[in-house]
Amino acid sequence: MHIRVIIRLALRNLRRQLRRTVLTASSMIVGGGLLIFTYALGDGSHENWIDAGVRTGSGHVTVEGPEFRFTKRIEDRLSTNVRGEVEQLLASPEMASQVLAVSARLTISGLASSPAGARPVQIMGVQPIDEASFSSFDEQLVEGRYLEDGDDLAAYVGVGLMDSLDLRLGSRLVVQAQDAEQEIAAQLLRVVGVFRSGIPQVDQSVIQIPLHLGSEWLGVGGDVTNVGVVVTDSDTVAGVAARLDSELADFVSRGDAYVMDWRESTPALASAVALDEFGNHLVWGVLFIIIAFGIMNTVLMSTLHRYREFGVLQALGLTPGQTGAIVLAEGLTLTAVSGFLGVGLGLWSTWYFVGDGLDVSGMISEDMTFSGVLIDPVIVPLFRLARLAQVFVFILAIGALASVYPAVRAARIDMAEAMKFER
Amino acid sequence: MNQVETAAVRTEGVWKIFQQEAEEVTAVRDVSLTIDRGEFTALAGPSGSGKTTLLNTIGGLTRVTRGNVWVAGQNVTDMSNQALAQLRLNEIGFIFQAYNLLPVLSAMENAEFPMLLQGVDAADRRARVRELFERTGMSGLEDRRPGKLSGGQQQRVAVVRAVASRPALVLADEPTANLDSASSEALLGMMAELNRDLGVTFVFATHDEHVMERSKRLVRMVDGRIDSDELRT
């Protein structure tokens, strides 16, 4: 019975100072909405960076030789046997639903030369259809065409390298690299397509060739340097990596394979995301400390003005705890309703940008890169249910914390003194 | 039955000393007093005589420094805050100088409030309050908030609130101080009637001559002590 009385009094008191209640609620609603919106934008940006980073790099999860990530030498490649096992696992019904794309690559460092000169390059042997699903190189075409399955001697070259070596579409170039026998081997290529990734390091050094051509040239048979995986949902990365690690335990323990996720394979990107998230949390923290003080101010002011009333309530038979509970209920009701509306406002404002995204191209340059990732100027917000719950609980916690002190003040009044209190 | 059990209030050697910065102020000095059920008693005296403080110690609003207080047979001196709250809820009704109605509740809801806390069912609450509103001339004003009532009307609601929950004792601190003489006279008449018809025990702290004249027992206090205690006819 007392709980109903406490809630009824709390609601009536909130309505009593309607303007103050509405102002405080508004700041919380806007704050909550802003938090949802900026969280969605932040998560969307990070997802975008990660997606761009892993597709240019070696995927959300990659399987490669344990030493390859340090040496980048062909002798630290993945054997045909391991590659087959990995591809079979990823195609299994248990894992296939979590996998969006798989690409087996033969990536080596070498030298590209033309009559105009020579440049150090990174040569990627890829299976064109798989690679087109895995990375976005095919979408970055500026001239010619992307690689095709039946291609022979074909090269897909970055626009920067084209300039450096003074190449044209159809030009010939020669690439040299160390083969499986640790001999220097050369291969003649013909440019079939040119791409622009927007990342200078990539545009000036990457050449993609058909995997079968690389395998024959370097004499590695069915071996590759890594098998990269892009997952359907980035939240499942850890699970997919763990599953692969577990299924490949024999190869891993023998030192024939190593499974890692994008955080390990691209630590610079992982650090950039973590740093940006930290900065965001810091800003949101400050924002909510300000809001918390606003709530505390409202509830405390309301408490200080009602000392006599709290004295009366206790004289009529409420305990000090129940008196404090009225104040706490006011704070919690205010924050719960505001939190709910704030989440609604955040969802609405975010939803508006979900389709086309928020275009910030006016604020950043077209080719802005960050930790080796090209920043997309159109940020598509990302909704996460867990985030909504997190924000709602966070607002409630802030409201509860901010109401504790006023509640304690109300509970600890001296009744006889409170009766003397003039409003 | 002994005196403690039959009395509405009994105090024994009660002292109340306030600490004001480095100084001690004695508000009540060694007061022993018994008020029987059904009495209509006024504690009178000038400002600072200790009458309000004595009333507050009886009502459990402030704790005594020394001595003992019994209300409806229960020693309140060492009661926990929880037990004191229960005692106030079930055994004591309060009427204050400044009415002290809850501004967010209507007249009816204010009058019902202690019974709501007691868990009295809604129909019973309404019936009791309507009957008392009729007796006190408040019928038709049940839904008004305190801000829409005159001082006299507010004080009548406060009296109904104090009486409706059927306490053993009603403590009234300067109940007429904020009222004009007509309202004051009407209120006193109403309380005297409730005392006579329903046997409600009233104890007033007052310096209003009208209240003193109406009382059946007049206890005068000076400097925290009982100066005189007379029964009136």
Chai-1 contact restraints between the chains, C-beta under 6 A:
chainA,res_idxA,chainB,res_idxB,connection_type,confidence,min_distance_angstrom,max_distance_angstrom,comment,restraint_id
A,M1,B,G119,contact,1.0,0.0,6.0,A-B,restraint_1
A,V5,B,L116,contact,1.0,0.0,6.0,A-B,restraint_2
A,R12,B,V104,contact,1.0,0.0,6.0,A-B,restraint_3
A,N13,B,V104,contact,1.0,0.0,6.0,A-B,restraint_4
A,R16,B,V104,contact,1.0,0.0,6.0,A-B,restraint_5
A,V312,B,N100,contact,1.0,0.0,6.0,A-B,restraint_6
A,A315,B,F94,contact,1.0,0.0,6.0,A-B,restraint_7
A,L316,B,P114,contact,1.0,0.0,6.0,A-B,restraint_8
A,G317,B,A85,contact,1.0,0.0,6.0,A-B,restraint_9
A,G317,B,R88,contact,1.0,0.0,6.0,A-B,restraint_10
A,G317,B,L89,contact,1.0,0.0,6.0,A-B,restraint_11
A,G317,B,P114,contact,1.0,0.0,6.0,A-B,restraint_12
A,G317,B,L117,contact,1.0,0.0,6.0,A-B,restraint_13
A,T319,B,Q82,contact,1.0,0.0,6.0,A-B,restraint_14
A,T319,B,A85,contact,1.0,0.0,6.0,A-B,restraint_15
A,P320,B,N81,contact,1.0,0.0,6.0,A-B,restraint_16
A,M415,B,L61,contact,1.0,0.0,6.0,A-B,restraint_17
A,A416,B,N56,contact,1.0,0.0,6.0,A-B,restraint_18
A,A416,B,L61,contact,1.0,0.0,6.0,A-B,restraint_19
A,A416,B,T62,contact,1.0,0.0,6.0,A-B,restraint_20
